[in-house]
């Protein structure tokens, strides 16, 4: 409300040019507000790799303002900026590589960021820079002319109305002990009218104009059965926005963990034509301009401008700041079976046996809150789970894993050691009166661990030690739920903003970081229990920028309706673009009972998404994959098997996400940045650069409209191997049996020849390569391999990274990274080459040692697919196959 009172116009801030100082790290200067005369300190720096950082803080605040810690992986390395002009009310800064210039206008204060003479982005050009300086409470001030008015009755009402010192929310009173401290700023993106990002919302891929309605809200909340197409914040938030046009992608990362609103408006503006351009006659052209206004409740302005210029550059820049996706253990890319709740040990065994009986692969079974002793985390219900260790040994023999839920709220019970220890050590969040904050959650009255405190995180990580967490073994992994944090009967079902954390920071400052910190501590605990040897798996519901370093996220409590299957695609694409590749949506919908057709379609979609878990609510009917009749079981089995066969490709993509920050699941425009028709597509996506997936999200669909972009591209049906004639926008008939998946020409996809009962059963299964030829009859692809569970790939270089190239009728396998030292007995058994021009006469395979052998092949004249069989070529050796 307060920020909205400031309308676009001339900013009241002016640069004091005589305050400019320059050093190797940054440029600093002060700006002053013409009316209240408060000085703000501005700091601008350039970070290696086309990133600029702008920080604005009070020059001399009453107390320190909150600056988000722990999200950046390190203090970024800066590059020296040069002052090229400091006169006539202009401060011009140029970067080392001279491609970028920053032009700071003194009065009114605004900044333009130019690349090669073209303005890419401007700040405060609408004059919406907003910074509430910290002040003493009105009752503590000495009366002056200026604040006499502030103590009058009418102004008291005004103060309350604007929520400056306290605010009512229903029956809740939020006391703002330090007064108003809101910050905000506007950014104008020149030439851009497609913007993306800022998860998490149940919204479309393309961010919408908010001028006629609600702003996008970033405020982590437990919203059960969230509505579709709503800009309210749900479980997680990443304050990263991407803007894209055909020749450039730019990003804005607003590092602030308090409640944040983002307003977006796109308009057309006339601008002068560049000097000497072809259109001599027209002096002006109309171009789009997108204004993005960030408004946060507290903190400072700390913003990173990611200059790309490509989307993949943006992903690298964001990862350079916040880290890359952790490389998951291989099992976690398999299928997960979850329900609130599997009843007891017998139920777990019966479900596990059901998968074997129906020949459906799966890797992990999950236990929700009912497995504990009265919702006390790190415990077991003694009646239902009398011997949890034995149950895990049973799963281990089947080469499967267990995931249990561990939430952040702790039951108030002096006989529960987790509670009594945390209470004695002062590890709970406090209320505004200094008492332990108590709220209602699953166990009833609960206290909340203060994960913002490093000491609490260390202690919490220690709770996962096998000797402490009785009944746990090394096949037990963790699910952090309810960590927004969820507080039943709380304001908006979360913790009051005036609750107090470590170092006396209020909850309002740290709210969006709470779940991030719990997942961090949990992941650390799982690593520590194995003495640093094993990779953790932790799923979290609440997340922030940088959560990718600690595991996976999901989209929360969705509903078993077609609309939720449909919206899950843009939701996952948005999370992926914000750096978190390991994401998924509950297959089948958590709330309610999916009709069998919807369940089938959801399995087919989930099989081609990064995190693949079936999950359902306590009130919903059981829905293990074999409960819907033989025909449906068969289709679901096939979808899950396809997932398992695809794992070598998927695992390789996760390695790319881990090392090069490339999203596993990506919108079409990222692969086809110059194709404007892809910019708004959200019903299909690319899995890596090679597969295009189009889930079926309409009931009783007989056909779907698929876009296969790129007139110069060749596309093949992934299952039938047939080349698609005339790609572009196509209507493709579908049956219930499967969903359209296409392989892009010019790619090689590694697969397993068959699915096993779980990922661990598949270690020795041989590989096949699908080689899809492009217009030049060439193709390229990769395979990454390691032990699938430890950190040996990192510490001991125990990995294998291979490259497959098809060129001039020769398919060769070579090493991509010579430092990798992993040995496997696995072989490439089969190669299928799609789009092979004519029937060959013979083919030979030769290995590095010069041994040559003739290759058995078949050629399908209908599809032009050439299949090479019985190859037995070692995965970890160099070899080539020559086809004549």
C-alpha positions in Angstrom: 0.0 0.0 0.0 2.8 2.4 0.9 4.9 1.8 -2.1 1.8 2.0 -4.4 1.3 5.6 -3.2 4.5 6.4 -5.1 3.5 6.9 -8.7 5.8 6.9 -11.8 7.4 10.2 -12.3 10.6 12.2 -11.5 12.5 10.5 -8.7 13.1 12.5 -5.5 16.6 11.0 -5.3 19.7 12.9 -6.5 23.3 11.7 -6.8 25.9 13.6 -4.8 28.6 13.5 -7.5 31.3 14.8 -5.2 30.8 11.6 -3.0 32.0 9.3 -5.8 34.8 6.9 -4.9 36.4 4.2 -7.0 38.5 1.2 -6.0 39.4 -2.2 -7.4 36.2 -3.7 -6.0 33.5 -1.2 -6.8 32.2 2.3 -7.4 30.5 4.0 -4.4 28.5 7.2 -4.1 25.7 8.7 -2.1 22.2 9.7 -3.1 19.9 12.0 -1.1 16.2 12.2 -0.9 15.2 15.8 -1.8 12.4 15.9 0.8 13.5 13.8 3.9 17.2 14.5 3.3 18.1 10.9 4.1 21.4 9.7 2.6 21.6 6.3 1.0 24.9 4.6 0.1 25.0 3.1 -3.5 27.6 0.5 -4.5 28.0 -0.7 -8.1 30.3 -3.5 -9.1 31.0 -5.7 -12.1 31.4 -9.4 -11.4 33.3 -11.7 -13.7 31.2 -13.2 -16.4 28.8 -10.3 -17.5 27.1 -9.7 -14.1 26.6 -6.3 -12.5 25.6 -5.8 -8.9 23.8 -2.8 -7.4 23.5 -2.4 -3.6 21.6 0.4 -1.9 21.6 0.7 1.9 21.2 3.5 4.4 24.4 5.6 4.8 24.0 5.5 8.6 21.1 3.3 9.7 19.8 3.3 13.3 20.6 -0.4 13.3 22.1 -2.7 10.7 19.6 -3.8 8.0 19.2 -7.5 7.1 21.5 -8.7 4.3 20.7 -12.2 3.0 23.5 -14.6 4.0 24.3 -18.1 2.9 22.5 -18.0 -0.5 25.6 -16.8 -2.5 28.2 -19.6 -2.6 31.0 -17.1 -2.0 31.6 -13.3 -2.2 31.7 -12.8 -6.0 35.0 -11.9 -7.7 34.7 -8.3 -9.0 36.4 -6.6 -11.9 37.5 -3.0 -11.9 35.1 -0.4 -13.4 36.5 2.8 -15.0 35.1 6.3 -14.8 34.9 7.6 -18.4 32.8 10.7 -17.5 32.0 12.7 -14.4 30.5 16.0 -15.5 27.3 17.7 -16.6 25.3 15.6 -14.1 26.5 12.3 -15.6 28.7 9.6 -14.1 29.7 7.2 -16.9 31.3 3.9 -16.0 32.8 1.4 -18.4 33.7 -2.3 -17.9 37.0 -4.0 -18.5 35.8 -5.6 -21.8 34.3 -2.2 -22.9 31.2 -4.0 -24.2 29.2 -2.6 -21.3 28.7 0.9 -20.0 26.8 2.2 -17.0 25.4 5.7 -17.3 24.4 7.2 -13.9 22.3 10.3 -14.2 22.6 12.5 -11.1 19.3 14.4 -11.1 17.0 12.5 -10.9 19.0 9.4 -10.0 18.8 6.7 -12.6 21.1 4.2 -14.2 21.2 2.9 -17.7 23.1 -0.3 -18.6 24.2 -0.3 -22.2 25.7 -3.1 -24.3 27.6 -2.0 -27.4 25.8 1.3 -27.4 22.3 -0.2 -27.0 20.4 0.3 -23.7 19.4 -3.1 -22.4 18.1 -2.2 -19.0 17.5 1.0 -17.0 16.9 1.4 -13.3 14.7 4.0 -11.5 13.8 5.4 -14.9 10.2 5.5 -13.6 11.3 7.1 -10.4 10.0 4.3 -8.2 13.1 3.8 -6.0 11.6 3.5 -2.5 13.6 3.1 0.7 12.1 3.5 4.1 14.9 4.5 6.4 14.8 3.2 10.0 13.4 5.7 12.5 12.8 5.9 16.2 9.2 5.1 17.2 6.9 8.2 17.1 6.6 8.1 20.9 10.4 8.1 21.4 11.0 11.2 19.2 11.6 14.7 20.4 8.9 16.8 18.9 10.0 18.9 15.9 7.9 20.8 13.4 8.3 17.8 11.0 7.0 15.1 13.4 4.4 17.1 15.4 1.9 16.1 12.8 2.9 12.5 13.2 1.5 12.4 16.7 -1.8 14.0 16.0 -4.9 11.8 16.1 -5.7 12.0 12.4 -2.1 11.0 11.6 -2.2 8.1 14.1 -5.1 6.7 12.0 -3.1 7.2 8.9 -0.1 5.5 10.4 -2.2 2.5 11.3 -3.9 2.4 7.9 -0.5 2.2 6.2 0.8 -0.4 8.7 3.9 1.6 9.6 4.4 0.4 13.2 1.8 -2.2 13.5 -0.7 -4.0 11.4 -3.8 -6.1 12.0 -4.3 -9.2 10.0 -7.6 -10.8 11.0 -7.2 -11.5 14.7 -3.4 -11.1 14.5 -1.5 -8.1 15.5 1.9 -7.6 13.8 4.1 -5.3 15.9 6.8 -3.8 13.9 9.4 -3.2 16.6 11.8 -1.4 14.2 9.1 0.4 12.2 8.7 0.5 8.4 11.7 -0.7 6.4 10.3 -1.4 3.0 12.5 -1.1 -0.2 11.6 -1.2 -3.9 12.9 -0.3 -7.3 11.8 -0.3 -10.9 13.7 -1.8 -13.9 12.9 -1.2 -17.5 13.9 -3.9 -20.0 14.3 -2.3 -23.4 13.1 -4.3 -26.4 11.7 -7.1 -24.3 8.1 -8.2 -24.1 8.6 -11.8 -23.0 9.4 -12.3 -19.3 9.7 -15.5 -17.3 10.7 -16.9 -13.9 10.0 -15.8 -10.3 8.6 -19.2 -9.1 6.5 -20.3 -7.4 3.0 -19.6 -8.7 0.3 -21.8 -10.2 0.6 -19.7 -13.3 1.4 -19.7 -17.0 5.0 -19.8 -18.3 4.9 -16.2 -19.7 4.6 -13.7 -16.9 1.5 -11.6 -17.3 1.0 -7.8 -17.1 -0.2 -7.0 -13.5 -1.3 -3.5 -14.2 -5.0 -4.4 -13.9 -4.7 -6.8 -11.0 -2.6 -8.5 -8.3 1.2 -8.4 -8.4 3.1 -11.6 -8.4 3.8 -12.4 -4.7 6.9 -14.2 -3.4 6.0 -15.3 0.1 6.3 -19.0 0.9 2.9 -20.3 2.1 1.2 -23.6 2.8 -1.8 -23.3 0.4 -3.7 -26.6 0.4 -5.3 -27.2 -3.0 -4.0 -23.9 -4.5 -6.1 -22.3 -7.2 -4.9 -22.4 -10.8 -3.9 -19.1 -12.4 -3.2 -17.2 -9.3 -0.3 -14.8 -8.6 -0.3 -15.5 -4.8 3.0 -17.1 -3.6 2.8 -20.7 -2.7 5.5 -23.0 -1.2 8.7 -21.6 -2.6 10.2 -18.5 -4.1 13.2 -17.6 -6.3 13.4 -13.9 -7.0 14.9 -14.4 -10.4 13.3 -13.0 -13.5 14.4 -13.7 -17.1 13.6 -11.5 -20.1 14.0 -12.8 -23.7 14.0 -11.4 -27.2 15.4 -13.0 -30.4 18.9 -11.7 -29.9 19.4 -11.5 -26.2 18.4 -12.9 -22.8 18.8 -10.8 -19.6 18.1 -11.6 -16.0 17.3 -9.7 -12.7 18.1 -11.5 -9.4 16.6 -9.5 -6.5 18.4 -10.9 -3.4 15.8 -10.3 -0.7 14.1 -13.0 1.6 11.3 -10.9 3.0 7.8 -10.8 1.4 8.3 -9.5 -2.1 5.8 -8.3 -4.8 6.7 -8.0 -8.5 4.6 -5.8 -10.8 5.1 -6.2 -14.5 3.8 -4.0 -17.3 4.7 -4.2 -21.0 4.1 -1.3 -23.3 5.2 -0.1 -26.8 7.5 3.0 -26.9 8.9 4.9 -29.8 12.7 5.1 -30.0 15.1 6.7 -32.4 16.6 4.5 -35.1 20.2 3.6 -34.7 22.5 5.9 -36.7 23.2 4.7 -40.2 20.5 2.0 -40.2 18.9 0.8 -43.4 15.6 2.5 -42.6 16.8 6.0 -43.5 13.4 7.4 -44.0 11.8 6.3 -40.7 13.5 8.3 -37.9 11.7 6.3 -35.1 10.6 2.7 -34.5 8.2 1.3 -32.1 9.7 -1.2 -29.7 8.4 -3.1 -26.6 9.5 -2.1 -23.2 8.8 -4.1 -20.0 8.8 -2.4 -16.7 9.4 -4.7 -13.6 8.9 -3.2 -10.2 10.2 -5.1 -7.2 8.8 -4.3 -3.7 10.1 -6.0 -0.6 9.0 -5.6 3.0 12.4 -5.2 4.5 16.2 -5.6 4.0 18.3 -3.6 1.6 18.3 -3.4 -2.2 20.8 -6.0 -3.5 20.3 -6.8 -7.1 22.3 -8.7 -9.7 21.9 -7.9 -13.3 22.7 -11.0 -15.4 23.6 -9.8 -18.9 23.6 -13.2 -20.7 23.6 -12.6 -23.6 22.1 -16.1 -24.0 19.8 -18.1 -21.8 22.5 -20.6 -21.1 24.8 -17.7 -20.1 22.1 -16.6 -17.6 21.9 -20.1 -16.1 25.7 -20.1 -15.7 25.7 -16.6 -14.2 23.0 -17.5 -11.7 24.8 -20.7 -10.7 28.1 -18.8 -10.4 26.3 -16.8 -7.6 24.0 -19.4 -6.0 25.5 -22.8 -7.0 24.6 -25.6 -9.4 22.1 -28.4 -9.0 23.6 -31.1 -6.7 24.2 -34.3 -8.6 21.5 -36.6 -7.3 22.1 -40.3 -6.4 20.9 -42.4 -9.4 18.1 -44.1 -7.4 16.4 -40.8 -6.9 15.8 -40.5 -10.6 13.8 -43.7 -10.6 10.1 -43.9 -9.7 9.0 -43.1 -6.1 5.8 -44.5 -4.5 4.3 -42.3 -1.8 1.0 -42.0 0.1 -0.2 -40.3 3.2 0.2 -42.9 4.7 1.4 -46.4 4.2 -0.1 -48.0 7.3 2.6 -50.3 8.8 5.5 -52.6 8.0 3.1 -55.2 6.4 1.6 -52.5 4.1 5.1 -51.4 3.0 6.0 -55.0 2.2 2.7 -55.6 0.4 3.1 -52.5 -1.8 6.8 -53.4 -2.5 5.7 -57.0 -3.5 2.9 -55.5 -5.7 5.5 -53.8 -7.9 7.4 -57.1 -8.4 4.2 -59.1 -8.9 3.1 -56.7 -11.7 6.6 -56.3 -13.1 6.7 -52.5 -12.6 10.1 -51.0 -11.7 10.4 -48.7 -8.7 13.1 -47.4 -6.4 11.7 -45.8 -3.3 8.8 -46.2 -1.0 7.9 -43.2 1.2 6.4 -42.8 4.7 4.4 -39.8 5.7 3.7 -38.4 9.2 1.8 -41.4 10.5 4.9 -43.6 10.7 6.2 -41.6 13.7 5.3 -42.0 17.4 2.6 -39.3 17.7 4.1 -37.0 15.1 7.5 -36.9 16.9 10.0 -36.8 14.1 13.0 -39.1 14.2 10.8 -41.7 15.9 8.7 -44.7 14.9 5.2 -45.8 15.8 6.0 -48.8 18.0 2.9 -50.7 17.1 2.9 -50.1 13.3 6.7 -50.1 12.8 8.0 -52.5 15.4 11.2 -53.2 13.6 12.0 -50.4 11.1 15.6 -51.7 10.6 14.4 -55.1 9.6 11.9 -53.5 7.2 14.7 -51.5 5.6 16.9 -54.6 5.3 14.0 -56.2 3.4 14.0 -53.2 1.0 17.8 -53.2 0.8 17.7 -56.9 -0.4 15.3 -55.8 -3.1 17.8 -53.0 -4.0 15.3 -50.3 -3.0 15.2 -47.3 -0.6 13.0 -45.7 2.0 12.2 -41.9 2.4 10.6 -40.6 5.6 9.2 -37.3 6.4 10.9 -34.9 8.9 9.2 -31.6 9.4 10.5 -28.5 11.1 7.9 -28.2 13.9 8.7 -30.1 17.1 6.0 -31.4 19.4 5.8 -29.6 22.8 6.5 -32.6 25.0 9.2 -32.5 27.8 9.6 -36.3 27.5 10.5 -36.0 23.8 14.3 -35.6 23.7 14.4 -33.6 20.5 12.1 -31.0 22.2 13.7 -31.0 25.6 17.3 -30.7 24.1 16.2 -27.9 21.7 14.4 -26.1 24.5 17.4 -26.3 26.9 19.7 -25.0 24.2 17.4 -22.1 23.2 17.1 -23.5 19.7 13.5 -22.5 19.0 12.3 -19.4 17.2 11.0 -16.9 19.9 7.9 -14.8 19.9 8.1 -11.0 20.2 8.1 -11.3 24.0 11.1 -13.5 24.1 9.3 -16.8 24.8 9.5 -19.9 22.5 7.1 -19.3 19.7 4.3 -21.9 19.9 2.0 -22.7 17.0 -0.3 -25.6 16.1 0.8 -28.1 13.5 0.4 -31.9 13.0 1.5 -32.9 16.6 -0.7 -30.2 18.1 1.2 -27.5 20.1 4.6 -27.2 18.5 7.8 -25.1 18.6 9.8 -24.3 15.5 13.6 -24.9 15.2 15.5 -21.7 14.3 17.4 -23.0 11.2 18.8 -19.5 10.5 21.2 -20.2 13.4 24.3 -22.1 12.2 24.6 -23.8 15.6 21.0 -25.1 15.3 21.7 -26.4 11.8 24.8 -28.3 13.0 22.9 -29.8 15.9 20.0 -30.8 13.6 22.4 -32.4 11.1 23.7 -34.5 14.0 20.2 -35.9 14.7 20.5 -38.0 11.5 23.5 -39.9 12.8 22.6 -43.6 12.9 23.2 -43.9 16.6 20.9 -40.9 17.3 18.2 -41.6 14.8 17.3 -45.1 16.1 16.0 -47.5 13.5 17.5 -45.5 10.6 19.9 -47.1 8.1 21.9 -45.8 5.1 19.0 -46.6 2.7 16.8 -44.1 4.6 16.5 -40.6 3.0 14.5 -37.5 3.9 11.5 -35.4 3.0 11.2 -31.9 4.5 7.6 -30.8 4.4 5.6 -28.0 6.0 8.7 -25.8 6.1 7.3 -22.5 4.8 6.9 -22.8 7.9 3.3 -24.0 8.1 1.5 -22.9 11.3 -2.1 -23.9 11.6 -4.3 -21.1 12.9 -1.4 -18.7 12.2 -1.7 -15.6 10.1 -1.9 -16.9 6.5 -1.1 -20.4 8.0 2.5 -19.3 8.7 4.6 -17.8 11.4 3.9 -14.3 12.6 6.3 -11.8 11.1 7.3 -10.4 14.5 8.6 -13.7 15.7 12.3 -13.4 16.5 15.3 -15.4 15.1 19.0 -15.8 15.7 20.8 -12.4 16.0 17.5 -10.7 16.8 16.3 -10.7 13.2 12.5 -10.7 12.9 10.8 -13.5 10.9 9.7 -10.9 8.3 13.3 -10.6 7.2 14.1 -14.3 6.8 10.7 -15.8 6.0 11.5 -17.1 2.5 14.8 -18.6 3.7 13.3 -20.9 6.4 12.8 -24.0 4.2 16.1 -23.4 2.4 17.9 -23.6 5.7 16.1 -26.8 6.8 17.0 -28.6 3.6 20.6 -27.4 3.9 20.8 -28.8 7.5 19.1 -32.1 6.4 21.4 -32.6 3.4 24.4 -31.9 5.7 23.1 -34.5 8.2 22.8 -37.2 5.6 26.3 -36.5 4.2 27.8 -36.4 7.7 26.2 -39.7 8.8 28.2 -41.4 6.0 31.4 -39.5 7.0 31.1 -37.5 3.8 31.1 -40.4 1.4 27.5 -40.7 0.2 25.3 -38.2 -1.7 22.1 -37.2 0.1 18.6 -37.2 -1.2 16.4 -34.5 0.4 13.0 -33.3 -1.0 11.8 -30.0 0.3 8.5 -28.2 -0.2 9.7 -24.7 0.6 12.7 -23.3 -1.3 14.6 -20.2 -2.2 17.4 -19.2 -4.6 20.2 -21.7 -4.1 18.0 -24.6 -2.9 19.3 -26.6 -5.9 22.5 -27.2 -3.9 20.7 -29.4 -1.4 18.3 -31.6 -3.4 14.9 -31.7 -5.0 11.6 -29.7 -4.8 8.0 -30.5 -5.8 5.0 -28.3 -6.6 3.1 -29.2 -3.4 -0.5 -30.1 -2.7 -2.0 -30.3 -6.2 -5.4 -31.7 -7.1 -6.4 -34.7 -9.1 -7.9 -32.7 -12.0 -6.9 -32.2 -15.6 -6.2 -28.5 -15.1 -3.5 -29.3 -12.5 -1.8 -31.8 -14.8 -1.8 -29.0 -17.5 -0.4 -26.2 -15.2 2.3 -28.5 -13.8 4.3 -28.2 -17.0 4.8 -24.3 -16.9 5.3 -24.6 -13.1 8.1 -27.1 -13.5 9.7 -25.2 -16.4 9.7 -22.0 -14.3 11.3 -23.7 -11.4 13.9 -25.3 -13.8 14.8 -21.9 -15.2 15.3 -20.6 -11.7 18.2 -23.0 -11.2 16.4 -25.9 -9.6 16.5 -28.8 -12.2 15.4 -31.5 -9.7 11.7 -30.8 -9.6 8.4 -32.6 -10.2 4.7 -32.6 -9.5 2.7 -35.3 -7.6 1.7 -37.8 -10.2 -2.1 -38.3 -10.1 -2.7 -35.2 -8.0 -2.4 -35.2 -4.2 -6.0 -34.2 -3.4 -8.9 -36.2 -4.5 -9.3 -39.3 -6.8 -8.1 -39.1 -10.3 -10.1 -40.9 -13.0 -8.1 -43.7 -14.5 -7.4 -41.8 -17.8 -6.1 -38.8 -15.9 -3.8 -41.1 -13.8 -2.4 -42.7 -16.9 -1.8 -39.4 -18.6 0.0 -38.1 -15.5 2.3 -41.2 -15.3 3.2 -40.6 -19.0 4.0 -37.0 -18.3 5.9 -37.7 -15.0 8.0 -40.3 -16.7 9.6 -37.6 -18.8 10.1 -35.0 -15.9 13.1 -34.7 -13.6 11.5 -35.9 -10.3 9.0 -38.8 -10.7 6.7 -39.5 -7.6 3.2 -40.8 -7.3 1.6 -39.4 -4.1 -1.9 -39.1 -2.7 -3.7 -37.7 0.3 -5.0 -39.8 3.2 -8.7 -39.1 2.1 -8.1 -40.4 -1.4 -8.6 -44.0 -2.5 -5.5 -46.2 -2.8 -4.0 -45.8 -6.2 -1.0 -48.1 -6.6 -0.4 -48.5 -10.4 -2.1 -51.9 -10.6 -5.5 -51.0 -9.1 -7.1 -49.8 -12.3 -7.5 -52.9 -14.4 -5.1 -54.8 -16.6 -5.2 -52.4 -19.6 -4.4 -49.3 -17.4 -1.7 -51.3 -15.5 -0.1 -52.2 -18.8 0.1 -48.6 -20.0 1.4 -47.3 -16.6 4.0 -50.1 -16.5 5.1 -49.1 -20.0 5.4 -45.4 -19.0 7.5 -46.3 -15.9 9.7 -48.7 -17.9 10.3 -46.0 -20.5 11.6 -43.8 -17.7 14.0 -46.5 -16.5 15.3 -47.2 -20.1 15.9 -43.4 -20.4 17.9 -43.1 -17.2 21.4 -43.0 -18.9 20.3 -39.9 -20.8 18.6 -38.4 -17.8 21.6 -38.9 -15.5 23.9 -37.4 -18.1 21.6 -34.3 -18.2 21.8 -34.1 -14.4 25.6 -34.1 -14.7 25.3 -31.2 -17.2 23.0 -29.4 -14.7 25.6 -30.1 -12.0 28.7 -29.0 -13.9 27.4 -26.5 -16.5 24.1 -25.2 -15.0 22.0 -26.4 -17.9 18.4 -27.1 -16.9 17.3 -30.7 -17.4 13.8 -29.7 -18.5 13.6 -26.6 -20.5 11.1 -24.4 -22.4 11.3 -24.6 -26.2 12.6 -21.0 -26.5 15.8 -21.9 -24.7 16.8 -24.3 -27.4 15.3 -22.2 -30.2 16.0 -18.6 -29.0 15.5 -17.0 -32.4 12.1 -18.7 -33.1 9.4 -16.3 -31.8 6.7 -18.9 -32.2 8.3 -20.9 -29.3 8.3 -18.0 -26.8 4.9 -18.7 -25.2 4.8 -22.5 -25.7 4.0 -24.2 -22.3 2.3 -27.5 -23.2 5.5 -29.2 -24.4 9.1 -28.9 -23.5 12.6 -30.1 -24.2 14.3 -32.7 -22.1 17.9 -31.8 -22.6 18.6 -30.7 -26.2 17.5 -33.9 -27.8 14.0 -34.8 -26.8 10.8 -32.9 -27.3 8.0 -34.1 -25.0 4.3 -33.2 -25.4 2.2 -34.6 -22.5 -1.5 -35.2 -23.2 -3.4 -33.0 -20.8 -6.9 -33.0 -22.3 -9.5 -35.6 -21.4 -10.4 -38.1 -24.2 -7.9 -36.5 -26.6 -7.8 -38.0 -30.0 -5.2 -35.6 -31.3 -2.8 -32.9 -30.0 -1.3 -29.9 -31.7 2.4 -30.2 -31.5 5.0 -27.5 -32.5 8.2 -29.0 -33.9 10.3 -25.8 -34.3 13.0 -24.9 -36.7 12.6 -25.2 -40.5 16.2 -26.4 -40.7 15.6 -29.1 -38.0 14.8 -32.7 -38.6 12.5 -34.5 -36.0 11.9 -38.2 -35.6 9.2 -40.1 -33.7 11.1 -41.4 -30.6 9.4 -44.8 -30.6 8.7 -45.5 -34.2 11.9 -44.0 -35.6 10.1 -42.4 -38.5 11.2 -39.0 -39.7 8.4 -36.4 -39.4 7.6 -34.9 -42.7 7.2 -31.1 -42.8 7.8 -30.1 -39.1 6.2 -27.0 -37.7 2.8 -26.9 -36.1 1.3 -30.3 -36.6 -1.9 -32.1 -35.5 -0.8 -35.6 -34.3 -3.3 -38.4 -33.5 -2.9 -39.9 -30.1 -4.2 -43.0 -28.3 -4.2 -43.7 -24.6 -1.1 -45.9 -25.0 1.5 -43.1 -25.1 2.3 -39.4 -25.5 4.1 -37.8 -28.4 7.9 -37.7 -27.9 10.3 -36.7 -30.6 14.1 -36.9 -31.0 15.8 -34.0 -32.6 18.1 -34.6 -35.6 21.8 -34.2 -34.8 21.6 -35.9 -31.4 22.6 -39.2 -29.9 20.7 -40.5 -26.9 22.1 -43.3 -24.7 19.6 -45.8 -23.3 19.5 -49.1 -21.5 18.3 -52.0 -23.6 15.7 -52.9 -21.0 14.3 -51.8 -17.6 15.2 -53.6 -14.4 13.3 -53.9 -11.0 15.1 -50.7 -9.8 18.1 -48.6 -10.8 20.4 -50.8 -8.8 19.3 -53.9 -10.7 20.2 -52.2 -14.0 23.9 -51.5 -13.4 25.1 -54.3 -15.7 22.3 -54.0 -18.3 23.8 -53.1 -21.7 23.3 -49.9 -23.6 21.8 -48.9 -26.9 22.3 -45.6 -28.8 19.7 -43.8 -30.8 21.5 -41.7 -33.4 19.2 -39.2 -35.1 20.8 -37.6 -38.1 20.4 -34.0 -39.1 20.4 -32.4 -42.5 24.2 -32.9 -42.8 23.8 -36.6 -41.8 25.7 -35.9 -38.5 24.9 -36.4 -34.9 26.5 -35.9 -31.5 25.7 -37.0 -27.9 27.2 -37.8 -24.5 27.0 -40.4 -21.7 28.0 -39.7 -18.1 28.6 -42.6 -15.8 29.8 -43.1 -12.2 28.9 -45.4 -9.2 25.6 -43.5 -8.8 25.7 -42.9 -5.1 29.0 -41.6 -3.7 31.2 -38.5 -3.9 34.0 -40.5 -5.5 33.3 -38.8 -8.9 34.3 -35.6 -7.2 37.1 -36.6 -4.8 38.7 -39.5 -6.8 37.6 -38.6 -10.3 35.8 -41.9 -10.5 33.6 -41.2 -13.5 33.3 -41.9 -17.2 32.3 -39.1 -19.6 32.0 -40.3 -23.2 31.2 -38.6 -26.4 29.5 -40.2 -29.4 29.9 -38.6 -32.9 28.4 -39.7 -36.2 30.1 -38.1 -39.2 30.7 -39.3 -42.8 29.0 -42.7 -42.0 31.4 -43.3 -39.1 30.0 -43.6 -35.5 32.8 -43.1 -33.0 33.1 -43.2 -29.2 35.7 -41.1 -27.5 36.5 -39.7 -24.1 35.1 -36.2 -23.2 37.1 -35.8 -19.9 40.4 -37.6 -19.7 40.6 -37.0 -15.9 37.7 -39.5 -15.3 38.8 -42.9 -14.1 35.8 -45.2 -13.8 35.7 -48.7 -15.1 32.6 -50.5 -16.2 32.1 -54.0 -17.8 29.0 -52.6 -19.6 28.8 -52.7 -23.4 27.0 -50.9 -26.1 24.9 -53.7 -27.5 22.8 -52.0 -30.2 22.8 -48.8 -32.2 19.8 -47.5 -34.1 20.6 -44.8 -36.7 17.5 -42.7 -37.7 17.3 -41.1 -41.1 20.0 -43.3 -42.7 19.8 -42.5 -46.4 20.1 -45.9 -48.1 20.6 -49.6 -47.4 24.3 -50.1 -46.6 26.3 -53.1 -48.0 28.4 -53.8 -44.9 29.4 -52.4 -41.6 32.5 -53.0 -39.4 33.4 -52.2 -35.9 37.0 -51.5 -34.9 38.3 -51.0 -31.3 41.4 -49.0 -30.3 43.6 -52.1 -30.3 42.9 -52.5 -34.0 40.6 -55.5 -33.8 38.0 -55.4 -36.5 34.7 -57.3 -36.8 31.8 -57.4 -39.1 28.6 -56.0 -37.8 25.1 -57.6 -38.2 22.5 -55.0 -39.3 19.0 -54.6 -40.5 17.6 -51.7 -42.5 14.0 -50.6 -42.5 13.1 -49.1 -45.9 9.9 -47.6 -44.5 11.5 -45.6 -41.7 15.1 -45.4 -43.0 16.2 -46.7 -39.6 19.4 -48.8 -39.6 19.8 -51.1 -36.6 23.2 -52.5 -35.7 23.0 -55.5 -33.4 25.2 -57.7 -31.1 28.0 -55.1 -31.0 29.4 -55.8 -27.5 31.5 -52.7 -27.7 33.0 -51.6 -24.4 31.4 -48.4 -22.9 34.7 -47.3 -21.4 36.8 -47.8 -24.6 37.3 -45.8 -27.8 35.9 -47.5 -30.9 34.3 -46.7 -34.2 31.8 -48.3 -36.5 32.2 -47.7 -40.3 29.1 -48.1 -42.5 29.4 -48.6 -46.3 
